[in-house]
Amino acid sequence: MQISVTRTTAPKAKTPDNELGFGRVFSDHMFLMDWNIDKGWYDPRIVPFGDFSLSPSCAVFHYGAEVFEGLKAYRTVTGEIRLFRPDKNFERLVNSAERVSLPAPDPADAVEALRALVDIDRDWVPHSEGTSLYVRPFIIATDVNLGVHGTKNALFAIILSPSGSYYKEGINPVKIMIETEDVRTVRGGTGYAKCGGNYAASTRAGDKASKMGFSQVLWLDGVERKYIEEVGSMNVMFKLGDTVVTPKLTGSVLPGITRMSIVELLKDRGVKVEERLFSVDELVAAAASGELKEAWGTGTAAVVSPIGELAYDGKEYIVNGGNIGELTQSLYDELTAIQWGKVEDKKGWTVKV
């Protein structure tokens, strides 16, 4: 793939690492590539970061024809820049795009484009402990037509956002409310796809939970309102005795890259992992009896997010005394050590830029 490069003539000042936050600061450049049903993908280019010019009638605005990904680039202890499992993110992007009838670039081409972009903006990768360069690839339908039909024109883009440490003051367990009214998605829907509609549908419950003092909601399945699916925008895992249980990927649960990685690490340790249907009744019974030893969410932003309290049907259940569990902490330490190059990557998960 021949990528044209137009460098910015007005580089932006870098925000200090301790002021970055998440998703508010963007690097100097972005990658763009267009698609047409007759031409296929064309004009791959790296250009200065800036606004798009789109018709108000574009399909993305009216029918939600878009998908996206989230991954990170890390500055290792030796100063190298590494990506974490980008091939898996772009493979998932292909699956997401297929679900909503969008085209998707070949994963190998997408990784090549990302490496080129991060290389140009490598000075934007933060240096401080716990910081990273967040990567947001996305595809939108750009058809100028209000009719509902398959996509004929699309845009693939990648933007970069230097992000601060997720845990500035240590990993503190969060309070979770089990949602019983709204549902995130259903089997046969878009649950396994990473598309904006799933997140828009989850916002109301998240806002309600926040007003009640909870950090996230724990989603139940959309048919029986019985089985655990995800926590907020993350996958979720529970340690029951010596076994780790995580919801089965049934088509309504996002197949997380962090989830996949942690399952692999657990199995490497010889920990029994069950990927299965897990009911809310079984969860609260385990919490009440003390069988539930630890609980945590998994995702790109936080890696792991320990759960210290669950609320359901008017009752609250404290997990591990409200503290982060030993297994949860060790998984965070092991995975982030690989990502930041503190230990040898024996799994071959990182890609050097």
Number of C-alpha atoms within 10 A of each C-alpha: 10 9 17 12 17 12 15 13 8 8 11 10 9 15 14 11 19 13 11 19 15 17 15 9 16 22 23 25 23 25 25 21 19 19 24 16 12 8 9 14 19 15 13 20 18 24 17 17 17 11 6 6 6 12 12 13 14 20 25 20 16 13 14 15 24 25 27 23 19 18 23 23 31 28 25 19 15 9 11 13 24 22 24 22 20 26 18 17 21 24 16 22 28 20 19 26 23 14 18 18 16 23 26 24 19 14 18 13 14 24 20 14 23 25 21 17 24 26 15 18 16 19 14 23 24 25 18 14 14 17 26 29 28 22 23 16 22 21 28 24 25 24 22 15 13 13 11 9 11 14 20 17 22 26 21 23 22 23 21 28 24 26 28 24 21 16 12 11 7 8 16 14 20 19 23 24 27 20 22 17 10 17 19 27 24 17 14 11 14 21 23 23 26 25 23 14 18 18 15 10 14 18 15 12 22 22 14 15 19 16 9 10 11 19 18 23 26 27 29 26 22 18 11 7 17 17 21 24 32 23 24 21 21 26 24 26 28 23 21 17 12 12 14 21 20 24 20 17 16 16 16 21 25 21 19 21 21 23 22 13 15 20 22 15 16 15 11 10 9 9 14 14 18 16 13 14 17 19 17 19 13 14 17 19 14 18 21 14 8 16 16 23 20 27 27 24 25 25 18 17 19 16 19 27 24 26 29 22 21 22 18 16 9 6 8 16 20 18 24 19 12 17 17 21 20 11 16 20 15 11 17 18 14 14 20 17 16 19 25 26 20 14 14 10 14 8 10 10 16 21 16 12 18
